[in-house]
Amino acid sequence: MTVTVGQVAHGRPDAAFSTLAASSLLLNTTVPVDGGEHLQLRAALDTIAVVVSRRLHTEAFEQG
């Protein structure tokens, strides 16, 4: 299953809240993400960003 975490577009009343989409019907995406879940998702994404950033090939950013 692939799960996509998105964010409500700015300018909407519920802006800055997370959204979920999935490649499978196993995940109930019809129920909105609540405030606590939003914070949990943001914390998880921050952790993933740290791990992924640490593993980037620095050579790929060097200009020659």
Secondary structure as GFF3:
##gff-version 3
##sequence-region A 1 64
A	DSSP	beta_strand	3	7	.	.	.	ID=ss1
A	DSSP	beta_strand	18	22	.	.	.	ID=ss2
A	DSSP	alpha_helix	35	54	.	.	.	ID=ss3
A	DSSP	three_ten_helix	58	61	.	.	.	ID=ss4
###
